[in-house]
Amino acid sequence: MVIGLRDGWLIIKWSQLFHNIGFSQVDPEKPVTWSEFVIDSLEKDLQQ
């Protein structure tokens, strides 16, 4: 999940992290599109 350091900051593969903690709709091999992720999560919450 952590792939290295850049300017003292950890570089995290967010898609793998989210997939591993239970967000199965996230493809671990593709970058996370934050706006789509947030909108999709909110829509699912509103439907329940």
mmCIF entry with sequence, helices, sheets and N, C-alpha, C, O atoms, coordinates in Angstrom:
data_MODEL
# 
_entry.id   MODEL 
# 
_entity.id                         1 
_entity.type                       polymer 
_entity.pdbx_number_of_molecules   1 
# 
_entity_poly.entity_id                      1 
_entity_poly.type                           'polypeptide(L)' 
_entity_poly.nstd_linkage                   no 
_entity_poly.nstd_monomer                   no 
_entity_poly.pdbx_seq_one_letter_code       MVIGLRDGWLIIKWSQLFHNIGFSQVDPEKPVTWSEFVIDSLEKDLQQ 
_entity_poly.pdbx_seq_one_letter_code_can   MVIGLRDGWLIIKWSQLFHNIGFSQVDPEKPVTWSEFVIDSLEKDLQQ 
_entity_poly.pdbx_strand_id                 A 
# 
loop_
_entity_poly_seq.entity_id 
_entity_poly_seq.num 
_entity_poly_seq.mon_id 
_entity_poly_seq.hetero 
1 1  MET n 
1 2  VAL n 
1 3  ILE n 
1 4  GLY n 
1 5  LEU n 
1 6  ARG n 
1 7  ASP n 
1 8  GLY n 
1 9  TRP n 
1 10 LEU n 
1 11 ILE n 
1 12 ILE n 
1 13 LYS n 
1 14 TRP n 
1 15 SER n 
1 16 GLN n 
1 17 LEU n 
1 18 PHE n 
1 19 HIS n 
1 20 ASN n 
1 21 ILE n 
1 22 GLY n 
1 23 PHE n 
1 24 SER n 
1 25 GLN n 
1 26 VAL n 
1 27 ASP n 
1 28 PRO n 
1 29 GLU n 
1 30 LYS n 
1 31 PRO n 
1 32 VAL n 
1 33 THR n 
1 34 TRP n 
1 35 SER n 
1 36 GLU n 
1 37 PHE n 
1 38 VAL n 
1 39 ILE n 
1 40 ASP n 
1 41 SER n 
1 42 LEU n 
1 43 GLU n 
1 44 LYS n 
1 45 ASP n 
1 46 LEU n 
1 47 GLN n 
1 48 GLN n 
# 
_struct_asym.id          A 
_struct_asym.entity_id   1 
# 
loop_
_struct_conf.conf_type_id 
_struct_conf.id 
_struct_conf.pdbx_PDB_helix_id 
_struct_conf.beg_label_comp_id 
_struct_conf.beg_label_asym_id 
_struct_conf.beg_label_seq_id 
_struct_conf.pdbx_beg_PDB_ins_code 
_struct_conf.end_label_comp_id 
_struct_conf.end_label_asym_id 
_struct_conf.end_label_seq_id 
_struct_conf.pdbx_end_PDB_ins_code 
_struct_conf.beg_auth_comp_id 
_struct_conf.beg_auth_asym_id 
_struct_conf.beg_auth_seq_id 
_struct_conf.end_auth_comp_id 
_struct_conf.end_auth_asym_id 
_struct_conf.end_auth_seq_id 
_struct_conf.pdbx_PDB_helix_class 
_struct_conf.details 
_struct_conf.pdbx_PDB_helix_length 
HELX_P HELX_P1 AA1 TRP A 14 ? ASN A 20 ? TRP A 14 ASN A 20 1 ? 7  
HELX_P HELX_P2 AA2 TRP A 34 ? GLN A 47 ? TRP A 34 GLN A 47 1 ? 14 
# 
_struct_conf_type.id          HELX_P 
_struct_conf_type.criteria    ? 
_struct_conf_type.reference   ? 
# 
_struct_sheet.id               AA1 
_struct_sheet.type             ? 
_struct_sheet.number_strands   2 
_struct_sheet.details          ? 
# 
_struct_sheet_order.sheet_id     AA1 
_struct_sheet_order.range_id_1   1 
_struct_sheet_order.range_id_2   2 
_struct_sheet_order.offset       ? 
_struct_sheet_order.sense        anti-parallel 
# 
loop_
_struct_sheet_range.sheet_id 
_struct_sheet_range.id 
_struct_sheet_range.beg_label_comp_id 
_struct_sheet_range.beg_label_asym_id 
_struct_sheet_range.beg_label_seq_id 
_struct_sheet_range.pdbx_beg_PDB_ins_code 
_struct_sheet_range.end_label_comp_id 
_struct_sheet_range.end_label_asym_id 
_struct_sheet_range.end_label_seq_id 
_struct_sheet_range.pdbx_end_PDB_ins_code 
_struct_sheet_range.beg_auth_comp_id 
_struct_sheet_range.beg_auth_asym_id 
_struct_sheet_range.beg_auth_seq_id 
_struct_sheet_range.end_auth_comp_id 
_struct_sheet_range.end_auth_asym_id 
_struct_sheet_range.end_auth_seq_id 
AA1 1 VAL A 2 ? ARG A 6  ? VAL A 2 ARG A 6  
AA1 2 TRP A 9 ? ILE A 12 ? TRP A 9 ILE A 12 
# 
loop_
_atom_site.group_PDB 
_atom_site.id 
_atom_site.type_symbol 
_atom_site.label_atom_id 
_atom_site.label_alt_id 
_atom_site.label_comp_id 
_atom_site.label_asym_id 
_atom_site.label_entity_id 
_atom_site.label_seq_id 
_atom_site.pdbx_PDB_ins_code 
_atom_site.Cartn_x 
_atom_site.Cartn_y 
_atom_site.Cartn_z 
_atom_site.occupancy 
_atom_site.B_iso_or_equiv 
_atom_site.pdbx_formal_charge 
_atom_site.auth_seq_id 
_atom_site.auth_comp_id 
_atom_site.auth_asym_id 
_atom_site.auth_atom_id 
_atom_site.pdbx_PDB_model_num 
ATOM 1   N N  . MET A 1 1  ? 0.807   -1.186 0.000   1.00 0.00 ? 1  MET A N  1 
ATOM 2   C CA . MET A 1 1  ? 0.000   0.000  0.000   1.00 0.00 ? 1  MET A CA 1 
ATOM 3   C C  . MET A 1 1  ? 0.857   1.260  0.000   1.00 0.00 ? 1  MET A C  1 
ATOM 4   O O  . MET A 1 1  ? 0.576   2.205  -0.737  1.00 0.00 ? 1  MET A O  1 
ATOM 5   N N  . VAL A 1 2  ? 1.877   1.275  0.806   1.00 0.00 ? 2  VAL A N  1 
ATOM 6   C CA . VAL A 1 2  ? 2.796   2.407  0.789   1.00 0.00 ? 2  VAL A CA 1 
ATOM 7   C C  . VAL A 1 2  ? 3.892   2.082  -0.209  1.00 0.00 ? 2  VAL A C  1 
ATOM 8   O O  . VAL A 1 2  ? 4.559   1.053  -0.097  1.00 0.00 ? 2  VAL A O  1 
ATOM 9   N N  . ILE A 1 3  ? 4.077   2.962  -1.189  1.00 0.00 ? 3  ILE A N  1 
ATOM 10  C CA . ILE A 1 3  ? 5.027   2.643  -2.252  1.00 0.00 ? 3  ILE A CA 1 
ATOM 11  C C  . ILE A 1 3  ? 6.304   3.445  -2.191  1.00 0.00 ? 3  ILE A C  1 
ATOM 12  O O  . ILE A 1 3  ? 7.163   3.289  -3.059  1.00 0.00 ? 3  ILE A O  1 
ATOM 13  N N  . GLY A 1 4  ? 6.459   4.301  -1.193  1.00 0.00 ? 4  GLY A N  1 
ATOM 14  C CA . GLY A 1 4  ? 7.709   5.042  -1.082  1.00 0.00 ? 4  GLY A CA 1 
ATOM 15  C C  . GLY A 1 4  ? 7.529   6.361  -0.372  1.00 0.00 ? 4  GLY A C  1 
ATOM 16  O O  . GLY A 1 4  ? 6.489   6.640  0.225   1.00 0.00 ? 4  GLY A O  1 
ATOM 17  N N  . LEU A 1 5  ? 8.564   7.159  -0.453  1.00 0.00 ? 5  LEU A N  1 
ATOM 18  C CA . LEU A 1 5  ? 8.567   8.490  0.146   1.00 0.00 ? 5  LEU A CA 1 
ATOM 19  C C  . LEU A 1 5  ? 8.848   9.528  -0.929  1.00 0.00 ? 5  LEU A C  1 
ATOM 20  O O  . LEU A 1 5  ? 9.639   9.287  -1.842  1.00 0.00 ? 5  LEU A O  1 
ATOM 21  N N  . ARG A 1 6  ? 8.199   10.682 -0.821  1.00 0.00 ? 6  ARG A N  1 
ATOM 22  C CA . ARG A 1 6  ? 8.491   11.795 -1.723  1.00 0.00 ? 6  ARG A CA 1 
ATOM 23  C C  . ARG A 1 6  ? 8.452   13.052 -0.887  1.00 0.00 ? 6  ARG A C  1 
ATOM 24  O O  . ARG A 1 6  ? 7.433   13.364 -0.270  1.00 0.00 ? 6  ARG A O  1 
ATOM 25  N N  . ASP A 1 7  ? 9.537   13.761 -0.863  1.00 0.00 ? 7  ASP A N  1 
ATOM 26  C CA . ASP A 1 7  ? 9.655   14.991 -0.078  1.00 0.00 ? 7  ASP A CA 1 
ATOM 27  C C  . ASP A 1 7  ? 9.263   14.767 1.379   1.00 0.00 ? 7  ASP A C  1 
ATOM 28  O O  . ASP A 1 7  ? 8.679   15.650 2.007   1.00 0.00 ? 7  ASP A O  1 
ATOM 29  N N  . GLY A 1 8  ? 9.579   13.595 1.919   1.00 0.00 ? 8  GLY A N  1 
ATOM 30  C CA . GLY A 1 8  ? 9.279   13.301 3.309   1.00 0.00 ? 8  GLY A CA 1 
ATOM 31  C C  . GLY A 1 8  ? 7.873   12.795 3.563   1.00 0.00 ? 8  GLY A C  1 
ATOM 32  O O  . GLY A 1 8  ? 7.524   12.518 4.711   1.00 0.00 ? 8  GLY A O  1 
ATOM 33  N N  . TRP A 1 9  ? 7.053   12.665 2.525   1.00 0.00 ? 9  TRP A N  1 
ATOM 34  C CA . TRP A 1 9  ? 5.680   12.191 2.672   1.00 0.00 ? 9  TRP A CA 1 
ATOM 35  C C  . TRP A 1 9  ? 5.558   10.773 2.142   1.00 0.00 ? 9  TRP A C  1 
ATOM 36  O O  . TRP A 1 9  ? 6.196   10.422 1.149   1.00 0.00 ? 9  TRP A O  1 
ATOM 37  N N  . LEU A 1 10 ? 4.747   9.958  2.794   1.00 0.00 ? 10 LEU A N  1 
ATOM 38  C CA . LEU A 1 10 ? 4.477   8.617  2.297   1.00 0.00 ? 10 LEU A CA 1 
ATOM 39  C C  . LEU A 1 10 ? 3.597   8.704  1.061   1.00 0.00 ? 10 LEU A C  1 
ATOM 40  O O  . LEU A 1 10 ? 2.666   9.507  0.999   1.00 0.00 ? 10 LEU A O  1 
ATOM 41  N N  . ILE A 1 11 ? 3.903   7.870  0.084   1.00 0.00 ? 11 ILE A N  1 
ATOM 42  C CA . ILE A 1 11 ? 3.063   7.763  -1.107  1.00 0.00 ? 11 ILE A CA 1 
ATOM 43  C C  . ILE A 1 11 ? 2.203   6.523  -0.897  1.00 0.00 ? 11 ILE A C  1 
ATOM 44  O O  . ILE A 1 11 ? 2.723   5.415  -0.761  1.00 0.00 ? 11 ILE A O  1 
ATOM 45  N N  . ILE A 1 12 ? 0.890   6.712  -0.872  1.00 0.00 ? 12 ILE A N  1 
ATOM 46  C CA . ILE A 1 12 ? -0.028  5.626  -0.553  1.00 0.00 ? 12 ILE A CA 1 
ATOM 47  C C  . ILE A 1 12 ? -0.871  5.288  -1.780  1.00 0.00 ? 12 ILE A C  1 
ATOM 48  O O  . ILE A 1 12 ? -1.377  6.178  -2.464  1.00 0.00 ? 12 ILE A O  1 
ATOM 49  N N  . LYS A 1 13 ? -1.010  4.017  -2.045  1.00 0.00 ? 13 LYS A N  1 
ATOM 50  C CA . LYS A 1 13 ? -1.941  3.575  -3.078  1.00 0.00 ? 13 LYS A CA 1 
ATOM 51  C C  . LYS A 1 13 ? -3.317  3.498  -2.431  1.00 0.00 ? 13 LYS A C  1 
ATOM 52  O O  . LYS A 1 13 ? -3.700  2.467  -1.877  1.00 0.00 ? 13 LYS A O  1 
ATOM 53  N N  . TRP A 1 14 ? -4.051  4.594  -2.508  1.00 0.00 ? 14 TRP A N  1 
ATOM 54  C CA . TRP A 1 14 ? -5.328  4.703  -1.818  1.00 0.00 ? 14 TRP A CA 1 
ATOM 55  C C  . TRP A 1 14 ? -6.312  3.642  -2.279  1.00 0.00 ? 14 TRP A C  1 
ATOM 56  O O  . TRP A 1 14 ? -7.072  3.114  -1.468  1.00 0.00 ? 14 TRP A O  1 
ATOM 57  N N  . SER A 1 15 ? -6.311  3.321  -3.567  1.00 0.00 ? 15 SER A N  1 
ATOM 58  C CA . SER A 1 15 ? -7.278  2.345  -4.062  1.00 0.00 ? 15 SER A CA 1 
ATOM 59  C C  . SER A 1 15 ? -7.059  0.983  -3.402  1.00 0.00 ? 15 SER A C  1 
ATOM 60  O O  . SER A 1 15 ? -8.029  0.310  -3.052  1.00 0.00 ? 15 SER A O  1 
ATOM 61  N N  . GLN A 1 16 ? -5.806  0.569  -3.228  1.00 0.00 ? 16 GLN A N  1 
ATOM 62  C CA . GLN A 1 16 ? -5.528  -0.703 -2.559  1.00 0.00 ? 16 GLN A CA 1 
ATOM 63  C C  . GLN A 1 16 ? -5.929  -0.638 -1.092  1.00 0.00 ? 16 GLN A C  1 
ATOM 64  O O  . GLN A 1 16 ? -6.491  -1.595 -0.558  1.00 0.00 ? 16 GLN A O  1 
ATOM 65  N N  . LEU A 1 17 ? -5.646  0.479  -0.440  1.00 0.00 ? 17 LEU A N  1 
ATOM 66  C CA . LEU A 1 17 ? -6.004  0.641  0.965   1.00 0.00 ? 17 LEU A CA 1 
ATOM 67  C C  . LEU A 1 17 ? -7.515  0.539  1.149   1.00 0.00 ? 17 LEU A C  1 
ATOM 68  O O  . LEU A 1 17 ? -7.984  -0.216 2.000   1.00 0.00 ? 17 LEU A O  1 
ATOM 69  N N  . PHE A 1 18 ? -8.282  1.291  0.360   1.00 0.00 ? 18 PHE A N  1 
ATOM 70  C CA . PHE A 1 18 ? -9.736  1.260  0.486   1.00 0.00 ? 18 PHE A CA 1 
ATOM 71  C C  . PHE A 1 18 ? -10.293 -0.122 0.187   1.00 0.00 ? 18 PHE A C  1 
ATOM 72  O O  . PHE A 1 18 ? -11.203 -0.585 0.874   1.00 0.00 ? 18 PHE A O  1 
ATOM 73  N N  . HIS A 1 19 ? -9.759  -0.782 -0.827  1.00 0.00 ? 19 HIS A N  1 
ATOM 74  C CA . HIS A 1 19 ? -10.225 -2.129 -1.169  1.00 0.00 ? 19 HIS A CA 1 
ATOM 75  C C  . HIS A 1 19 ? -9.943  -3.090 -0.013  1.00 0.00 ? 19 HIS A C  1 
ATOM 76  O O  . HIS A 1 19 ? -10.792 -3.914 0.326   1.00 0.00 ? 19 HIS A O  1 
ATOM 77  N N  . ASN A 1 20 ? -8.777  -2.992 0.584   1.00 0.00 ? 20 ASN A N  1 
ATOM 78  C CA . ASN A 1 20 ? -8.397  -3.887 1.677   1.00 0.00 ? 20 ASN A CA 1 
ATOM 79  C C  . ASN A 1 20 ? -9.222  -3.676 2.944   1.00 0.00 ? 20 ASN A C  1 
ATOM 80  O O  . ASN A 1 20 ? -9.405  -4.613 3.721   1.00 0.00 ? 20 ASN A O  1 
ATOM 81  N N  . ILE A 1 21 ? -9.722  -2.463 3.162   1.00 0.00 ? 21 ILE A N  1 
ATOM 82  C CA . ILE A 1 21 ? -10.493 -2.224 4.381   1.00 0.00 ? 21 ILE A CA 1 
ATOM 83  C C  . ILE A 1 21 ? -11.991 -2.400 4.167   1.00 0.00 ? 21 ILE A C  1 
ATOM 84  O O  . ILE A 1 21 ? -12.782 -2.125 5.070   1.00 0.00 ? 21 ILE A O  1 
ATOM 85  N N  . GLY A 1 22 ? -12.387 -2.856 2.977   1.00 0.00 ? 22 GLY A N  1 
ATOM 86  C CA . GLY A 1 22 ? -13.781 -3.219 2.802   1.00 0.00 ? 22 GLY A CA 1 
ATOM 87  C C  . GLY A 1 22 ? -14.570 -2.496 1.736   1.00 0.00 ? 22 GLY A C  1 
ATOM 88  O O  . GLY A 1 22 ? -15.738 -2.823 1.523   1.00 0.00 ? 22 GLY A O  1 
ATOM 89  N N  . PHE A 1 23 ? -13.984 -1.528 1.057   1.00 0.00 ? 23 PHE A N  1 
ATOM 90  C CA . PHE A 1 23 ? -14.694 -0.847 -0.029  1.00 0.00 ? 23 PHE A CA 1 
ATOM 91  C C  . PHE A 1 23 ? -14.497 -1.651 -1.308  1.00 0.00 ? 23 PHE A C  1 
ATOM 92  O O  . PHE A 1 23 ? -13.624 -1.348 -2.122  1.00 0.00 ? 23 PHE A O  1 
ATOM 93  N N  . SER A 1 24 ? -15.327 -2.685 -1.468  1.00 0.00 ? 24 SER A N  1 
ATOM 94  C CA . SER A 1 24 ? -15.139 -3.616 -2.582  1.00 0.00 ? 24 SER A CA 1 
ATOM 95  C C  . SER A 1 24 ? -15.430 -2.993 -3.942  1.00 0.00 ? 24 SER A C  1 
ATOM 96  O O  . SER A 1 24 ? -15.014 -3.541 -4.964  1.00 0.00 ? 24 SER A O  1 
ATOM 97  N N  . GLN A 1 25 ? -16.144 -1.843 -3.984  1.00 0.00 ? 25 GLN A N  1 
ATOM 98  C CA . GLN A 1 25 ? -16.433 -1.191 -5.258  1.00 0.00 ? 25 GLN A CA 1 
ATOM 99  C C  . GLN A 1 25 ? -15.210 -0.495 -5.846  1.00 0.00 ? 25 GLN A C  1 
ATOM 100 O O  . GLN A 1 25 ? -15.222 -0.100 -7.012  1.00 0.00 ? 25 GLN A O  1 
ATOM 101 N N  . VAL A 1 26 ? -14.148 -0.342 -5.041  1.00 0.00 ? 26 VAL A N  1 
ATOM 102 C CA . VAL A 1 26 ? -12.923 0.312  -5.502  1.00 0.00 ? 26 VAL A CA 1 
ATOM 103 C C  . VAL A 1 26 ? -12.025 -0.737 -6.151  1.00 0.00 ? 26 VAL A C  1 
ATOM 104 O O  . VAL A 1 26 ? -11.723 -1.764 -5.543  1.00 0.00 ? 26 VAL A O  1 
ATOM 105 N N  . ASP A 1 27 ? -11.601 -0.476 -7.379  1.00 0.00 ? 27 ASP A N  1 
ATOM 106 C CA . ASP A 1 27 ? -10.670 -1.373 -8.070  1.00 0.00 ? 27 ASP A CA 1 
ATOM 107 C C  . ASP A 1 27 ? -9.263  -1.114 -7.543  1.00 0.00 ? 27 ASP A C  1 
ATOM 108 O O  . ASP A 1 27 ? -8.745  -0.009 -7.704  1.00 0.00 ? 27 ASP A O  1 
ATOM 109 N N  . PRO A 1 28 ? -8.629  -2.114 -6.911  1.00 0.00 ? 28 PRO A N  1 
ATOM 110 C CA . PRO A 1 28 ? -7.319  -1.882 -6.312  1.00 0.00 ? 28 PRO A CA 1 
ATOM 111 C C  . PRO A 1 28 ? -6.210  -1.604 -7.314  1.00 0.00 ? 28 PRO A C  1 
ATOM 112 O O  . PRO A 1 28 ? -5.128  -1.161 -6.928  1.00 0.00 ? 28 PRO A O  1 
ATOM 113 N N  . GLU A 1 29 ? -6.457  -1.854 -8.579  1.00 0.00 ? 29 GLU A N  1 
ATOM 114 C CA . GLU A 1 29 ? -5.441  -1.641 -9.608  1.00 0.00 ? 29 GLU A CA 1 
ATOM 115 C C  . GLU A 1 29 ? -5.550  -0.290 -10.298 1.00 0.00 ? 29 GLU A C  1 
ATOM 116 O O  . GLU A 1 29 ? -4.693  0.060  -11.110 1.00 0.00 ? 29 GLU A O  1 
ATOM 117 N N  . LYS A 1 30 ? -6.592  0.475  -9.985  1.00 0.00 ? 30 LYS A N  1 
ATOM 118 C CA . LYS A 1 30 ? -6.789  1.779  -10.633 1.00 0.00 ? 30 LYS A CA 1 
ATOM 119 C C  . LYS A 1 30 ? -6.690  2.883  -9.595  1.00 0.00 ? 30 LYS A C  1 
ATOM 120 O O  . LYS A 1 30 ? -7.016  2.665  -8.428  1.00 0.00 ? 30 LYS A O  1 
ATOM 121 N N  . PRO A 1 31 ? -6.245  4.067  -10.002 1.00 0.00 ? 31 PRO A N  1 
ATOM 122 C CA . PRO A 1 31 ? -6.198  5.190  -9.060  1.00 0.00 ? 31 PRO A CA 1 
ATOM 123 C C  . PRO A 1 31 ? -7.601  5.578  -8.596  1.00 0.00 ? 31 PRO A C  1 
ATOM 124 O O  . PRO A 1 31 ? -8.575  5.415  -9.330  1.00 0.00 ? 31 PRO A O  1 
ATOM 125 N N  . VAL A 1 32 ? -7.691  6.087  -7.389  1.00 0.00 ? 32 VAL A N  1 
ATOM 126 C CA . VAL A 1 32 ? -8.972  6.539  -6.849  1.00 0.00 ? 32 VAL A CA 1 
ATOM 127 C C  . VAL A 1 32 ? -9.316  7.892  -7.457  1.00 0.00 ? 32 VAL A C  1 
ATOM 128 O O  . VAL A 1 32 ? -8.500  8.814  -7.447  1.00 0.00 ? 32 VAL A O  1 
ATOM 129 N N  . THR A 1 33 ? -10.524 8.001  -7.984  1.00 0.00 ? 33 THR A N  1 
ATOM 130 C CA . THR A 1 33 ? -11.061 9.287  -8.410  1.00 0.00 ? 33 THR A CA 1 
ATOM 131 C C  . THR A 1 33 ? -11.900 9.774  -7.237  1.00 0.00 ? 33 THR A C  1 
ATOM 132 O O  . THR A 1 33 ? -13.019 9.307  -7.023  1.00 0.00 ? 33 THR A O  1 
ATOM 133 N N  . TRP A 1 34 ? -11.348 10.716 -6.482  1.00 0.00 ? 34 TRP A N  1 
ATOM 134 C CA . TRP A 1 34 ? -11.943 11.113 -5.216  1.00 0.00 ? 34 TRP A CA 1 
ATOM 135 C C  . TRP A 1 34 ? -13.376 11.600 -5.364  1.00 0.00 ? 34 TRP A C  1 
ATOM 136 O O  . TRP A 1 34 ? -14.233 11.243 -4.556  1.00 0.00 ? 34 TRP A O  1 
ATOM 137 N N  . SER A 1 35 ? -13.648 12.399 -6.372  1.00 0.00 ? 35 SER A N  1 
ATOM 138 C CA . SER A 1 35 ? -15.006 12.938 -6.508  1.00 0.00 ? 35 SER A CA 1 
ATOM 139 C C  . SER A 1 35 ? -16.009 11.812 -6.748  1.00 0.00 ? 35 SER A C  1 
ATOM 140 O O  . SER A 1 35 ? -17.087 11.811 -6.153  1.00 0.00 ? 35 SER A O  1 
ATOM 141 N N  . GLU A 1 36 ? -15.669 10.856 -7.609  1.00 0.00 ? 36 GLU A N  1 
ATOM 142 C CA . GLU A 1 36 ? -16.565 9.733  -7.876  1.00 0.00 ? 36 GLU A CA 1 
ATOM 143 C C  . GLU A 1 36 ? -16.730 8.866  -6.627  1.00 0.00 ? 36 GLU A C  1 
ATOM 144 O O  . GLU A 1 36 ? -17.833 8.407  -6.332  1.00 0.00 ? 36 GLU A O  1 
ATOM 145 N N  . PHE A 1 37 ? -15.649 8.644  -5.902  1.00 0.00 ? 37 PHE A N  1 
ATOM 146 C CA . PHE A 1 37 ? -15.701 7.823  -4.700  1.00 0.00 ? 37 PHE A CA 1 
ATOM 147 C C  . PHE A 1 37 ? -16.639 8.440  -3.665  1.00 0.00 ? 37 PHE A C  1 
ATOM 148 O O  . PHE A 1 37 ? -17.471 7.742  -3.085  1.00 0.00 ? 37 PHE A O  1 
ATOM 149 N N  . VAL A 1 38 ? -16.509 9.738  -3.435  1.00 0.00 ? 38 VAL A N  1 
ATOM 150 C CA . VAL A 1 38 ? -17.349 10.410 -2.441  1.00 0.00 ? 38 VAL A CA 1 
ATOM 151 C C  . VAL A 1 38 ? -18.803 10.422 -2.881  1.00 0.00 ? 38 VAL A C  1 
ATOM 152 O O  . VAL A 1 38 ? -19.693 10.128 -2.084  1.00 0.00 ? 38 VAL A O  1 
ATOM 153 N N  . ILE A 1 39 ? -19.056 10.758 -4.143  1.00 0.00 ? 39 ILE A N  1 
ATOM 154 C CA . ILE A 1 39 ? -20.437 10.811 -4.648  1.00 0.00 ? 39 ILE A CA 1 
ATOM 155 C C  . ILE A 1 39 ? -21.079 9.433  -4.595  1.00 0.00 ? 39 ILE A C  1 
ATOM 156 O O  . ILE A 1 39 ? -22.225 9.302  -4.165  1.00 0.00 ? 39 ILE A O  1 
ATOM 157 N N  . ASP A 1 40 ? -20.357 8.402  -5.027  1.00 0.00 ? 40 ASP A N  1 
ATOM 158 C CA . ASP A 1 40 ? -20.895 7.038  -4.983  1.00 0.00 ? 40 ASP A CA 1 
ATOM 159 C C  . ASP A 1 40 ? -21.209 6.607  -3.560  1.00 0.00 ? 40 ASP A C  1 
ATOM 160 O O  . ASP A 1 40 ? -22.242 5.985  -3.310  1.00 0.00 ? 40 ASP A O  1 
ATOM 161 N N  . SER A 1 41 ? -20.323 6.934  -2.630  1.00 0.00 ? 41 SER A N  1 
ATOM 162 C CA . SER A 1 41 ? -20.541 6.569  -1.226  1.00 0.00 ? 41 SER A CA 1 
ATOM 163 C C  . SER A 1 41 ? -21.769 7.284  -0.654  1.00 0.00 ? 41 SER A C  1 
ATOM 164 O O  . SER A 1 41 ? -22.567 6.683  0.065   1.00 0.00 ? 41 SER A O  1 
ATOM 165 N N  . LEU A 1 42 ? -21.911 8.562  -0.977  1.00 0.00 ? 42 LEU A N  1 
ATOM 166 C CA . LEU A 1 42 ? -23.070 9.318  -0.484  1.00 0.00 ? 42 LEU A CA 1 
ATOM 167 C C  . LEU A 1 42 ? -24.378 8.800  -1.076  1.00 0.00 ? 42 LEU A C  1 
ATOM 168 O O  . LEU A 1 42 ? -25.385 8.698  -0.375  1.00 0.00 ? 42 LEU A O  1 
ATOM 169 N N  . GLU A 1 43 ? -24.359 8.476  -2.366  1.00 0.00 ? 43 GLU A N  1 
ATOM 170 C CA . GLU A 1 43 ? -25.561 7.954  -3.011  1.00 0.00 ? 43 GLU A CA 1 
ATOM 171 C C  . GLU A 1 43 ? -25.989 6.635  -2.381  1.00 0.00 ? 43 GLU A C  1 
ATOM 172 O O  . GLU A 1 43 ? -27.180 6.412  -2.163  1.00 0.00 ? 43 GLU A O  1 
ATOM 173 N N  . LYS A 1 44 ? -25.037 5.764  -2.088  1.00 0.00 ? 44 LYS A N  1 
ATOM 174 C CA . LYS A 1 44 ? -25.360 4.478  -1.468  1.00 0.00 ? 44 LYS A CA 1 
ATOM 175 C C  . LYS A 1 44 ? -25.920 4.680  -0.059  1.00 0.00 ? 44 LYS A C  1 
ATOM 176 O O  . LYS A 1 44 ? -26.840 3.969  0.347   1.00 0.00 ? 44 LYS A O  1 
ATOM 177 N N  . ASP A 1 45 ? -25.374 5.641  0.690   1.00 0.00 ? 45 ASP A N  1 
ATOM 178 C CA . ASP A 1 45 ? -25.882 5.933  2.027   1.00 0.00 ? 45 ASP A CA 1 
ATOM 179 C C  . ASP A 1 45 ? -27.309 6.466  1.974   1.00 0.00 ? 45 ASP A C  1 
ATOM 180 O O  . ASP A 1 45 ? -28.133 6.124  2.822   1.00 0.00 ? 45 ASP A O  1 
ATOM 181 N N  . LEU A 1 46 ? -27.601 7.295  0.989   1.00 0.00 ? 46 LEU A N  1 
ATOM 182 C CA . LEU A 1 46 ? -28.936 7.877  0.874   1.00 0.00 ? 46 LEU A CA 1 
ATOM 183 C C  . LEU A 1 46 ? -29.972 6.828  0.462   1.00 0.00 ? 46 LEU A C  1 
ATOM 184 O O  . LEU A 1 46 ? -31.143 6.934  0.827   1.00 0.00 ? 46 LEU A O  1 
ATOM 185 N N  . GLN A 1 47 ? -29.547 5.828  -0.290  1.00 0.00 ? 47 GLN A N  1 
ATOM 186 C CA . GLN A 1 47 ? -30.465 4.782  -0.742  1.00 0.00 ? 47 GLN A CA 1 
ATOM 187 C C  . GLN A 1 47 ? -30.838 3.823  0.386   1.00 0.00 ? 47 GLN A C  1 
ATOM 188 O O  . GLN A 1 47 ? -31.874 3.161  0.319   1.00 0.00 ? 47 GLN A O  1 
ATOM 189 N N  . GLN A 1 48 ? -30.011 3.746  1.411   1.00 0.00 ? 48 GLN A N  1 
ATOM 190 C CA . GLN A 1 48 ? -30.277 2.797  2.507   1.00 0.00 ? 48 GLN A CA 1 
ATOM 191 C C  . GLN A 1 48 ? -31.196 3.358  3.521   1.00 0.00 ? 48 GLN A C  1 
ATOM 192 O O  . GLN A 1 48 ? -31.517 2.686  4.502   1.00 0.00 ? 48 GLN A O  1 
# 
